[in-house]
C-alpha cells in the first residue's frame, strides 16, 4: 500500500498533442450514494449520466426531486441538469456506450435471515456494465462489500465483456456521512482505491483531480485492502460508540457523569472526542448492516477475534434501546399503558430523514406496543417514519407533540430540539419529565424551567421545584438545630 503526495504523484502536464477529452462518467444506481456521486461528478466538470432501473426515480431526479433529505443535493442536481452536465436514464446500454468510467453505486443490504451482505445488486450492475461496453472502460466499485467481492466481480467482467474490448475493475470505497454527503464527496478527507493498473490509476486521478489539487491524501492499494477500509472505518466508529455506552452503564451504577468523563477522555489525542457521546446508540443504513456483514465474512474466513468483537459491539448498541425503554417505563411509574408520551426524533441522526434501523423509531414503536399513546415529531423524517410505522401518531411541530404529554423522550439530537425553549414547553406538558437519550439538552436551562431531566450515564439533576423543596428542608434543619 502506498500513500501518495498529491503534488508529487500528479502526472506530467500533457502537451496539446497528447491531450484527450475528459472522460464521460456513468453512475450505476441513483440511491443515496449514486445520486450524490453523480451530482458531485457534474460539479467537478464531467459529463455525467446517472442510471437506475426505476424510470420513475430517474424522471424525478431529472426534475430535481430527490427522494430523500440531503442538504444541498437537490440544488446541485437542479443546477447541473440545467447546465447539461448531468442527466438521468433507465437505459443502461446507452449510458454505458456513452461513458468511459463507470461507477457502481448500488446498495448491498443485509440479507433476510442472515448477517451476510446481499450482493445481488452489485453483481447485476457490474455484469450489465460489462456486457454493454462498446469501447474500453474503467469500472469503479464504490459500494460497501465484503472482502473478496471485487476479485470475484473481476471474473464477471472478464466473462461478460465483449471480445476485443478492454475493461478493468478497481475498488474505490465511499466515505459519505448522511447530512454532509455533498461536502464529503466534493472535499473528501481521503481518497482510496485498490487494484488499479498504471493506466487505470491515471484515469481515476483525472476524475478526482479537483480534490487532489486541494491536498486530499491519496492511498493506493490492493483490492482486498480497499474493500476493508470502509467497513473497518464503520466498525471502529461503532466500537467507539458502544464503548462509551458500556461505560455509561457503569457511570449510572456508580453515580458518575459519562459526559464529563467523555470530555476528559477526548482531550487525549490518541482517543479524541468525536463519536464518544453516550446515548441511544447508532443506526441507519450503514453501521448496523456493515458490522454484521463484517462479522459474517470474518466468520467465513476464520477471523474469530473480529467476530467476537463485532458481536459485543452490536449487542451493546441494541441494548441501549432497551435501557431507554426501561427508563421510560420507570419514569411513568412502572407502566406506560395509556400514558401520553411525546417522542422527539425519528431519524437515526440529525440532517437526514433516514429511519432505517433507527433507534428512535424502534423505541417509539416498542412503547406504542406496550400501550402508550405515542405522538412523534421529527423536522424531516415524519413521512419516512409514517411509512414504516403508520399506527403511530404524528405531530407537525414539537409543541404539538409535547402538548399534554406525561413524558417527553428526546431521541434524535436535532438543533431545533437542542435550542428549544424549555420554559415554553413546560407550560403545555402534562408532567415536566424528559428523558434526554442523546445527552444533548442544556440541562441547567431545562431544570431551571422545572423539568426533571434523565439521561443515560448521568446523575439526574434536581429540578427547580425539587431544589426549592430541598433548600426548604435544609433551612428547617438549621432552624431545628
GIPEBEL-V85640 format. One record per residue. RES is the residue in one letter. NEAR is the number of other C-alpha atoms within 8 Angstrom. D_FIRST is the distance of its C-alpha to the first C-alpha in whole Angstrom. Layout:
res->RES near->NEAR d_first->D_FIRST
res->RES near->NEAR d_first->D_FIRST
This chain:
res->X near->6 d_first->0
res->X near->6 d_first->4
res->X near->8 d_first->7
res->X near->10 d_first->10
res->X near->8 d_first->13
res->X near->12 d_first->15
res->X near->7 d_first->18
res->X near->6 d_first->17
res->X near->7 d_first->14
res->X near->7 d_first->17
res->X near->5 d_first->19
res->X near->4 d_first->23
res->X near->4 d_first->25
res->X near->7 d_first->27
res->X near->6 d_first->31
res->X near->5 d_first->33
res->X near->5 d_first->33
res->X near->6 d_first->30
res->X near->7 d_first->30
res->X near->4 d_first->30
res->X near->4 d_first->30
res->X near->5 d_first->28
res->X near->10 d_first->26
res->X near->11 d_first->28
res->X near->14 d_first->27
res->X near->16 d_first->28
res->X near->16 d_first->27
res->X near->14 d_first->28
res->X near->15 d_first->29
res->X near->17 d_first->31
res->X near->9 d_first->31
res->X near->7 d_first->29
res->X near->11 d_first->26
res->X near->15 d_first->27
res->X near->11 d_first->30
res->X near->13 d_first->28
res->X near->10 d_first->25
res->X near->15 d_first->28
res->X near->14 d_first->30
res->X near->12 d_first->27
res->X near->13 d_first->26
res->X near->13 d_first->30
res->X near->9 d_first->30
res->X near->8 d_first->27
res->X near->7 d_first->30
res->X near->12 d_first->29
res->X near->12 d_first->31
res->X near->15 d_first->30
res->X near->14 d_first->32
res->X near->17 d_first->31
res->X near->16 d_first->32
res->X near->15 d_first->34
res->X near->7 d_first->36
res->X near->7 d_first->39
res->X near->9 d_first->41
res->X near->6 d_first->42
res->X near->10 d_first->39
res->X near->15 d_first->38
res->X near->10 d_first->42
res->X near->10 d_first->41
res->X near->11 d_first->38
res->X near->12 d_first->40
res->X near->7 d_first->42
res->X near->11 d_first->40
res->X near->8 d_first->41
res->X near->9 d_first->38
res->X near->5 d_first->38
res->X near->8 d_first->36
res->X near->11 d_first->37
res->X near->12 d_first->34
res->X near->9 d_first->35
res->X near->7 d_first->35
res->X near->11 d_first->34
res->X near->11 d_first->37
res->X near->8 d_first->38
res->X near->11 d_first->35
res->X near->13 d_first->35
res->X near->11 d_first->39
res->X near->8 d_first->38
res->X near->13 d_first->36
res->X near->12 d_first->38
res->X near->8 d_first->41
res->X near->7 d_first->39
res->X near->8 d_first->38
res->X near->12 d_first->35
res->X near->16 d_first->34
res->X near->10 d_first->36
res->X near->12 d_first->36
res->X near->13 d_first->37
res->X near->10 d_first->37
res->X near->9 d_first->37
res->X near->12 d_first->34
res->X near->9 d_first->35
res->X near->7 d_first->36
res->X near->12 d_first->33
res->X near->14 d_first->31
res->X near->10 d_first->33
res->X near->7 d_first->33
res->X near->13 d_first->29
res->X near->13 d_first->26
res->X near->12 d_first->23
res->X near->15 d_first->24
res->X near->12 d_first->22
res->X near->16 d_first->23
res->X near->15 d_first->24
res->X near->14 d_first->26
res->X near->10 d_first->27
res->X near->13 d_first->26
res->X near->8 d_first->29
res->X near->11 d_first->30
res->X near->9 d_first->32
res->X near->4 d_first->35
res->X near->4 d_first->36
res->X near->6 d_first->33
res->X near->11 d_first->30
res->X near->10 d_first->27
res->X near->13 d_first->26
res->X near->9 d_first->28
res->X near->9 d_first->26
res->X near->7 d_first->29
res->X near->10 d_first->29
res->X near->13 d_first->25
res->X near->10 d_first->26
res->X near->8 d_first->29
res->X near->11 d_first->28
res->X near->13 d_first->25
res->X near->11 d_first->28
res->X near->9 d_first->30
res->X near->13 d_first->28
res->X near->13 d_first->28
res->X near->10 d_first->31
res->X near->12 d_first->32
res->X near->14 d_first->30
res->X near->8 d_first->33
res->X near->8 d_first->30
res->X near->9 d_first->27
res->X near->12 d_first->24
res->X near->12 d_first->21
res->X near->14 d_first->21
res->X near->12 d_first->18
res->X near->13 d_first->18
res->X near->11 d_first->19
res->X near->12 d_first->21
res->X near->12 d_first->20
res->X near->10 d_first->19
res->X near->11 d_first->19
res->X near->10 d_first->16
res->X near->9 d_first->17
res->X near->8 d_first->19
res->X near->14 d_first->17
res->X near->8 d_first->17
res->X near->8 d_first->21
res->X near->11 d_first->21
res->X near->10 d_first->20
res->X near->8 d_first->23
res->X near->12 d_first->25
res->X near->15 d_first->24
res->X near->8 d_first->25
res->X near->6 d_first->28
res->X near->9 d_first->30
res->X near->13 d_first->29
res->X near->10 d_first->32
res->X near->4 d_first->32
res->X near->4 d_first->31
res->X near->10 d_first->29
res->X near->8 d_first->25
res->X near->12 d_first->23
res->X near->10 d_first->19
res->X near->14 d_first->18
res->X near->14 d_first->14
res->X near->14 d_first->14
res->X near->13 d_first->14
res->X near->14 d_first->15
res->X near->8 d_first->18
res->X near->7 d_first->19
res->X near->9 d_first->22
res->X near->7 d_first->25
res->X near->8 d_first->29
res->X near->10 d_first->31
res->X near->10 d_first->28
res->X near->11 d_first->27
res->X near->11 d_first->28
res->X near->8 d_first->27
res->X near->12 d_first->23
res->X near->11 d_first->23
res->X near->9 d_first->24
res->X near->8 d_first->22
res->X near->11 d_first->19
res->X near->7 d_first->18
res->X near->8 d_first->14
res->X near->10 d_first->13
res->X near->11 d_first->10
res->X near->15 d_first->10
res->X near->14 d_first->9
res->X near->10 d_first->10
res->X near->11 d_first->12
res->X near->6 d_first->14
res->X near->6 d_first->14
res->X near->7 d_first->18
res->X near->10 d_first->16
res->X near->9 d_first->14
res->X near->9 d_first->17
res->X near->8 d_first->19
res->X near->8 d_first->17
res->X near->10 d_first->17
res->X near->7 d_first->20
res->X near->9 d_first->21
res->X near->8 d_first->19
res->X near->8 d_first->21
res->X near->8 d_first->23
res->X near->11 d_first->20
res->X near->12 d_first->18
res->X near->9 d_first->21
res->X near->6 d_first->22
res->X near->8 d_first->19
res->X near->13 d_first->17
res->X near->12 d_first->13
res->X near->12 d_first->11
res->X near->12 d_first->7
res->X near->11 d_first->6
res->X near->12 d_first->4
res->X near->11 d_first->7
res->X near->14 d_first->10
res->X near->10 d_first->11
res->X near->10 d_first->8
res->X near->15 d_first->10
res->X near->17 d_first->13
res->X near->10 d_first->13
res->X near->9 d_first->12
res->X near->12 d_first->15
res->X near->13 d_first->18
res->X near->8 d_first->16
res->X near->8 d_first->17
res->X near->12 d_first->20
res->X near->12 d_first->21
res->X near->8 d_first->20
res->X near->9 d_first->23
res->X near->12 d_first->25
res->X near->10 d_first->25
res->X near->10 d_first->26
res->X near->15 d_first->29
res->X near->13 d_first->30
res->X near->9 d_first->30
res->X near->13 d_first->32
res->X near->15 d_first->34
res->X near->9 d_first->35
res->X near->10 d_first->36
res->X near->14 d_first->38
res->X near->10 d_first->40
res->X near->10 d_first->41
res->X near->13 d_first->42
res->X near->13 d_first->44
res->X near->7 d_first->46
res->X near->6 d_first->46
res->X near->8 d_first->47
res->X near->11 d_first->44
res->X near->12 d_first->42
res->X near->13 d_first->39
res->X near->11 d_first->38
res->X near->7 d_first->39
res->X near->8 d_first->37
res->X near->12 d_first->34
res->X near->9 d_first->35
res->X near->8 d_first->35
res->X near->10 d_first->32
res->X near->12 d_first->30
res->X near->9 d_first->31
res->X near->8 d_first->29
res->X near->6 d_first->25
res->X near->4 d_first->23
res->X near->8 d_first->25
res->X near->10 d_first->26
res->X near->10 d_first->29
res->X near->6 d_first->27
res->X near->7 d_first->28
res->X near->11 d_first->30
res->X near->12 d_first->33
res->X near->15 d_first->35
res->X near->11 d_first->37
res->X near->13 d_first->37
res->X near->13 d_first->34
res->X near->12 d_first->31
res->X near->13 d_first->32
res->X near->13 d_first->31
res->X near->9 d_first->29
res->X near->8 d_first->26
res->X near->12 d_first->25
res->X near->12 d_first->28
res->X near->12 d_first->27
res->X near->13 d_first->23
res->X near->14 d_first->24
res->X near->13 d_first->26
res->X near->13 d_first->24
res->X near->13 d_first->21
res->X near->13 d_first->24
res->X near->11 d_first->26
res->X near->11 d_first->22
res->X near->12 d_first->22
res->X near->10 d_first->25
res->X near->7 d_first->25
res->X near->6 d_first->22
res->X near->6 d_first->24
res->X near->9 d_first->22
res->X near->8 d_first->25
res->X near->6 d_first->24
res->X near->10 d_first->22
res->X near->13 d_first->25
res->X near->8 d_first->28
res->X near->8 d_first->26
res->X near->14 d_first->26
res->X near->10 d_first->29
res->X near->8 d_first->30
res->X near->12 d_first->29
res->X near->12 d_first->30
res->X near->8 d_first->34
res->X near->11 d_first->34
res->X near->14 d_first->33
res->X near->9 d_first->36
res->X near->8 d_first->38
res->X near->12 d_first->38
res->X near->13 d_first->40
res->X near->9 d_first->43
res->X near->8 d_first->43
res->X near->12 d_first->44
res->X near->11 d_first->46
res->X near->8 d_first->48
res->X near->9 d_first->48
res->X near->11 d_first->50
res->X near->11 d_first->52
res->X near->9 d_first->53
res->X near->9 d_first->54
res->X near->11 d_first->56
res->X near->7 d_first->58
res->X near->7 d_first->57
res->X near->7 d_first->57
res->X near->13 d_first->56
res->X near->8 d_first->58
res->X near->7 d_first->60
res->X near->12 d_first->58
res->X near->12 d_first->57
res->X near->14 d_first->53
res->X near->15 d_first->51
res->X near->15 d_first->48
res->X near->15 d_first->46
res->X near->16 d_first->42
res->X near->17 d_first->41
res->X near->17 d_first->38
res->X near->17 d_first->35
res->X near->11 d_first->34
res->X near->10 d_first->36
res->X near->11 d_first->35
res->X near->14 d_first->35
res->X near->11 d_first->37
res->X near->14 d_first->35
res->X near->13 d_first->37
res->X near->8 d_first->35
res->X near->10 d_first->35
res->X near->14 d_first->36
res->X near->13 d_first->38
res->X near->13 d_first->40
res->X near->13 d_first->42
res->X near->10 d_first->41
res->X near->12 d_first->44
res->X near->11 d_first->46
res->X near->10 d_first->47
res->X near->9 d_first->47
res->X near->12 d_first->50
res->X near->11 d_first->51
res->X near->7 d_first->52
res->X near->8 d_first->53
res->X near->10 d_first->56
res->X near->13 d_first->55
res->X near->11 d_first->56
res->X near->13 d_first->52
res->X near->14 d_first->52
res->X near->16 d_first->49
res->X near->16 d_first->47
res->X near->12 d_first->44
res->X near->7 d_first->44
res->X near->10 d_first->42
res->X near->14 d_first->41
res->X near->13 d_first->45
res->X near->7 d_first->45
res->X near->10 d_first->42
res->X near->13 d_first->43
res->X near->11 d_first->46
res->X near->7 d_first->45
res->X near->6 d_first->43
res->X near->8 d_first->46
res->X near->8 d_first->50
res->X near->5 d_first->52
res->X near->11 d_first->51
res->X near->9 d_first->53
res->X near->10 d_first->51
res->X near->10 d_first->52
res->X near->7 d_first->52
res->X near->9 d_first->51
res->X near->10 d_first->51
res->X near->7 d_first->54
res->X near->8 d_first->55
res->X near->16 d_first->53
res->X near->14 d_first->54
res->X near->10 d_first->58
res->X near->9 d_first->60
res->X near->14 d_first->57
res->X near->14 d_first->57
res->X near->17 d_first->54
res->X near->13 d_first->51
res->X near->12 d_first->47
res->X near->14 d_first->44
res->X near->14 d_first->41
res->X near->13 d_first->39
res->X near->12 d_first->39
res->X near->10 d_first->40
res->X near->7 d_first->41
res->X near->6 d_first->44
res->X near->10 d_first->45
res->X near->10 d_first->44
res->X near->6 d_first->46
res->X near->6 d_first->49
res->X near->6 d_first->52
res->X near->10 d_first->53
res->X near->9 d_first->57
res->X near->7 d_first->57
res->X near->11 d_first->56
res->X near->12 d_first->58
res->X near->6 d_first->61
res->X near->9 d_first->60
res->X near->12 d_first->59
res->X near->9 d_first->61
res->X near->9 d_first->59
res->X near->11 d_first->57
res->X near->12 d_first->54
res->X near->12 d_first->50
res->X near->13 d_first->47
res->X near->14 d_first->44
res->X near->13 d_first->42
res->X near->14 d_first->39
res->X near->11 d_first->40
res->X near->8 d_first->40
res->X near->8 d_first->44
res->X near->7 d_first->46
res->X near->8 d_first->48
res->X near->6 d_first->50
res->X near->8 d_first->51
res->X near->15 d_first->52
res->X near->14 d_first->54
res->X near->9 d_first->56
res->X near->11 d_first->57
res->X near->12 d_first->58
res->X near->14 d_first->55
res->X near->13 d_first->54
res->X near->14 d_first->50
res->X near->12 d_first->48
res->X near->13 d_first->44
res->X near->14 d_first->42
res->X near->15 d_first->42
res->X near->14 d_first->44
res->X near->10 d_first->48
res->X near->8 d_first->50
res->X near->9 d_first->52
res->X near->9 d_first->55
res->X near->14 d_first->57
res->X near->11 d_first->59
res->X near->8 d_first->62
res->X near->8 d_first->61
res->X near->9 d_first->60
res->X near->8 d_first->64
res->X near->8 d_first->65
res->X near->8 d_first->64
res->X near->8 d_first->65
res->X near->8 d_first->68
res->X near->8 d_first->68
res->X near->8 d_first->67
res->X near->8 d_first->70
res->X near->8 d_first->73
res->X near->8 d_first->71
res->X near->7 d_first->72
res->X near->6 d_first->76
res->X near->5 d_first->76
res->X near->4 d_first->76
